[in-house]
Each structure stands twice: as structure tokens, then as C-alpha cells.
Amino acid sequence: MLALQLLVNGIVTGSALGVMAVSFALIYATTRVFHVAHAGVYTLGGYLAWTLVHRGVPDLPALVLAMAGCVVVGSLIQILLYGPLDRRGAAQLVVLIASLGALAVIQNLIAAVYSPDILEFPPNWAGHVFPLPGGLRLTGVQIATVVVDFIAFGLTLAFAHRTLLGKRIRAVASNPFLAEITRLEPRRVHVYVMAIASALVCLPGVLGPLDYGLQPYGGVTPLLTATIAMIAGGIGSLAGAFALAVAIVVLQNLALLVMPGEWSIGVTFAIFVVFMLLRPRGLFAGKA
Amino acid sequence: MSSRARSLLAALAVSAALGISAPRPARAADAAPITFGAILPLTGPGAVIGTEQMKGIQFALKQQNAKGGIDGHPIRVVFEDDQAKPDQAVLAFNKLVGLQHLPMIYTAYSGPSLAMAPLTARKHVLMLNAGAQSDKLAHASPYLFNTLPTTADEVGVMVKYLRAHGKSTSVVLYENDAAGIGGRDDFVREFKAAGGKILAQEPTQFGQTDYRPALLKLAAAKAQVLFVVTTAGQKSMADQLHQMNQTWLVAGTTFMEDPPTIADPNAKGIIHTQVVANASPELMAAFKKEMGAEMGFFSRQYYNATQIMFALTEHLLKEHKAITGENLRAAIFQIKTFHGLVPMTFTTNTAVVPVAINEMTGGSEKTIATGTAH
């Protein structure tokens, strides 16, 4: 029973991190920006939803409005920060530092407006416990997380492969120079990508805090795991990023069966270091 | 208006301009200000508690300065943010002591306090801790004074209660830092010494709110007690414990005194030790009016610590002694018993204070036993 509950909990948390990894991979593969401020957008989504819920907006519209807010913030970051830096030919390190700055601004603004306290959503459906076969016990928000995140992942894959905009994004990601001369307008595509990825990351950004509460600095640790998943999954592979995020969290959870908790994160990442040494381009490289 | 009245008004205006007035009580501007320092976590995951602590100090200062300060000296406190990180605490200490030559510093959190402790001894700076409880703090420096009992003292009260109620097996969930590890070690030692058995231990990280993996593993040990030593995220933990539907008794320390957790119906049945520092309803109301927040446990603790600081300063001013770290330290043992929110006696660097055991009732809490720490 313990192993099964750990496995299922790992899949739940992993699917949330998987969507974050997919959204991060989408941005990195297309814009080549290591968008650390994505952690800030993730956090902001939760706070926007929390504000709306506290003003009486039902949960689902609050989620949709929070996603819209994240779309605006993500697009503005691209238009006002990364775009100008790109036009001036800024080095990747400079863009990374700018992104870190944007993250610090978002986090500190949130802390200033909402306080650094852990904020909880009011008691609602999220905390309701569902006993399931096999002795499993999942809360409403855990079930919603796994369902919503898997659907979001599937829709993102379908969007990337089956829509005109998705194909345009993949073309820009594949060869920015060729995309420029074939009038695919890469800079405009970058804005679209930031908007889509920001909306996407808002899903775990809201569902996670429904379960664990909100913290202004709470986005960095998930982003770290998401980044590792993106690299280990193979840069450019959305499926790889998602699968590896789930695998990392499941492994971390199951590792508890054989070792104390303080070792599980270290050992899990040590396995991935060895894995990267053996397969430096990632598991699904080139299978975007 | 008559010429006499006009002359009187003119005389009043001139005397007001020259600052001549009738004798009046001492105000907090008559003498040079006396400045102390406070190094607290004002940003980062520890900021919730750090801000609460800061408000306790600020409220006490406002009250005292409104009464004319101490012997006419306004009292000030310079706040520095250490983010609950030892390295940042040392930088802040060097700034306050090296540059501003402050004789007394408030501190919080075990890691930062332990990092600064050797510096207090070297620089002869009094350090008042009203928030951290690691056992190492008791003997970390002759200049470090704790107004809270150490975790070991508190844990001793809890272990006596648990064993008296027939609990003989326990698992431990602890925060993987100085406070958590210290609390874990104390509980394991005391529980074993009292004839109990520890079946498993699992760590969590500071600021973490996903406890499910660790709780699941601990639940598999099937112990009678889950002893918790974490300083944040208790409400999430209570919700996740509720999800697991375990029969164990959940016990903790003063760190469990978290208003959102106490208000949570899922926290029903959790017990914890609680250092007694009760404030009157009038004081609580005044605090809420002035500071815009409830006077929580840590606000009360730092308000209390600030009353100690006032008593020390007053004592030295009366004896015409300089406000130095050495003199402040000596004054603590000369005064010995302080009467702030709760009587507090210093026979060593750690105060003797009463400790209660509270049980959460799913919305509030009640005291179910009392003891004395230290």
C-alpha cells in the first residue's frame, strides 16, 4: 500500500512539474532564453487566482482569469525585456541575468503586496478526501491535478504537431535564420510562445497552491526540477520533458522505500548525472 | 481684542518660538537616543515569523517612547534582515556592531544565532534570543541569553506527558536544520530514557509544504505518536495528516503555535507544548489597533524580550553605568527576575519559564496539562 500511494503521489506531483517542464521547454527551444522568470509567472498565477477566489469569483473562472493574467505578464516580459535584448544582440548570459532580475522583481512584488506568509485558499472541494481501491486516498485537488495536467500535456502536443501556429513555432525553433527569411516572423512567434507557455504554467501554478498553499519564493524549486527534466528529456522534446519530470518525482518518492528522505533527492539527481554522462543529449533528443 | 490680551498673545508667541514653556514630563526627545539592533528574517520563508517578531519589538518601543522613553532617552532598534541564513546574519552583525557599535542585538532562529554567538563573546555584545530553541544556544556564548526554554526543556515536559498517557512508540518528523535536528535529538534521547521506543525518523526541508512522502513512510512504522519538529507549513501538514486518516497522536513543540493551523478543523487532536506568555485582552487589542495584526506568539515573545531590554537599560541608567554589552549582561544576573508578560528568572543564560501542553480542538485550542521547563 505504501509503495502504491508513493507511486501515485509521485505521478500527481510529477504531472504538475511535467507541465512546467513542457512550458519551459517550449520557451527554451523556441527563443533560446533560459527563462528563469517563468518561476515568477508560475507563482503569480497562484496569487492571481487566490485574489479572485477571495473576491468571490468561483474557482474555474478564477483559474481562467489567472491564466489570462499570466499570458499578459509573460508576453510583456518578451516584448519589454527579451525582445529589446535580442535586437541589441545581447549575449545569453546577459539575457539570463535579465531573467533573474525579472524573477526577483516578481517575487518581491508578490511578497510586498501579499506578505511573505504562506497563504491558503479557503476550504473547498480541493481538500475533500476520496478513498480509492488499494487503500489509496487522494484529495480532490490531487485528482484534478493529474487529470488537468495530463490533458494539458496532450493538448500541447496536439497543438505543436497539428495546428498551423504549432508548426510555425516548431519551424522557428528548428531554424530561426530560415524562419526569418521565410517571413515566419520569429520575434512575433516568440511572443506567442511566451503567452502560451505562461498560460500553461499557470495550471500547476494554481492547482499546486490549492494543495500546498502559496509562497512568494515557492516557484524556484519546481523550476529546478522542471529544468533538469527538460535537459534530461532532450532539449526540444516536449514529451521527453514531461516524461522525465514524472520519472524524477516518482523516483524521488519511491526512493523513500529504501533510504531516508534526506538522501532521496541527492541520489535521484546523482542517477541523472550518470545518465547525462552516458546520454548527454537527453533521452528523447531530436524527437520534438 | 484689548491691548493687554494682544501683549499676552505676543508674549506666548515669542516664548513658543524660543521654546520656553512650562515644566512638563520627560519626553522621548529630551536625551540622546539609545539604539539597539535586531537581526531577524524579514524576507524569505522565515519572514512570517520574523515580521511577527519585529512587530512585537516595534509595539513595545512605541509604547515606551510614548511614555517618554527611559529616563528621557528615546529607545530605537535598527532592524537587519538575515533571511534566517547564518552567513547573512554574520554580515548583519558586523554591520550593526562593527560600524554602528550597538551594545545589544535581538536574534531569532537557531542557525543564525549560533553563527553569531562566537562574535558576541569576542565583541562583548549582549544578544537576546526570544525565538530560537536549539539546545546549543544554552551554552553558545556567555553573552547570548534565551528567553525561551531550549527544545530539550520543552520536549522533557512533552515526554513526561506522553509516557504518563501510555505512549511507548513514536516516529519523528523533523526539519533538516539546527532547530529541527536539535529537537529530534532531544526527543529521541528523552523518549528512550523514559522507556519509549523510536521506530522511524524522516526529515523535511525548511519552507516545504509537501509532507506526504515523509508522512507515508512514517505511517508505515505504525507508531502511537508522531512527534513533529518543524517551524513552518504546519497547516498543510495538518491537511495531509487528515488525508491519511492515521490513529497516531500528533505531538509538537511551541513551533506548532500557528494561528492558521489552530483554526484548521483538520488539526483537531494535535497537541503541543507551549511556552506560556499570555497577554491581557487590553494589550492584545492595543497591539491589533497599532500594528494592524493579531499579537501572535512571537510578537508576545519579542514584546516580552523588549521589556527585559527596558529593565536592563533603566537599571544601568540608574546606576550611572554605560550601556555596554558587558554591563547589560551583568545587569541580567543582578536583576535576575523580570516581570514582563510572564515572570522570567535567569539563573543561567536560559530563562526558567512555565510550559503548557495545548490540544487543538478544530478551531481553537485548550490547555490540557502544565509543567516547568528548565
HADDOCK unambig.tbl for C-alpha pairs under 7 A between the chains (distance, minus, plus):
assign (segid A and resid 2 and name CA) (segid B and resid 216 and name CA) 6.61 0.50 0.50
assign (segid A and resid 2 and name CA) (segid B and resid 220 and name CA) 6.95 0.50 0.50
assign (segid A and resid 6 and name CA) (segid B and resid 213 and name CA) 6.33 0.50 0.50
assign (segid A and resid 116 and name CA) (segid B and resid 43 and name CA) 6.88 0.50 0.50
assign (segid A and resid 116 and name CA) (segid B and resid 44 and name CA) 6.91 0.50 0.50
assign (segid A and resid 116 and name CA) (segid B and resid 45 and name CA) 7.00 0.50 0.50
assign (segid A and resid 116 and name CA) (segid B and resid 47 and name CA) 5.94 0.50 0.50
assign (segid A and resid 116 and name CA) (segid B and resid 48 and name CA) 5.96 0.50 0.50
assign (segid A and resid 117 and name CA) (segid B and resid 48 and name CA) 4.89 0.50 0.50
assign (segid A and resid 129 and name CA) (segid B and resid 243 and name CA) 5.91 0.50 0.50
assign (segid A and resid 137 and name CA) (segid B and resid 243 and name CA) 6.76 0.50 0.50
assign (segid A and resid 137 and name CA) (segid B and resid 244 and name CA) 6.90 0.50 0.50
assign (segid A and resid 212 and name CA) (segid B and resid 209 and name CA) 5.54 0.50 0.50
assign (segid A and resid 212 and name CA) (segid B and resid 210 and name CA) 6.37 0.50 0.50
assign (segid A and resid 212 and name CA) (segid B and resid 236 and name CA) 5.73 0.50 0.50
assign (segid A and resid 217 and name CA) (segid B and resid 44 and name CA) 6.97 0.50 0.50
assign (segid A and resid 253 and name CA) (segid B and resid 213 and name CA) 6.14 0.50 0.50
assign (segid A and resid 260 and name CA) (segid B and resid 202 and name CA) 6.50 0.50 0.50
assign (segid A and resid 261 and name CA) (segid B and resid 202 and name CA) 5.96 0.50 0.50
assign (segid A and resid 261 and name CA) (segid B and resid 203 and name CA) 6.03 0.50 0.50
assign (segid A and resid 261 and name CA) (segid B and resid 214 and name CA) 6.87 0.50 0.50
assign (segid A and resid 262 and name CA) (segid B and resid 203 and name CA) 6.17 0.50 0.50
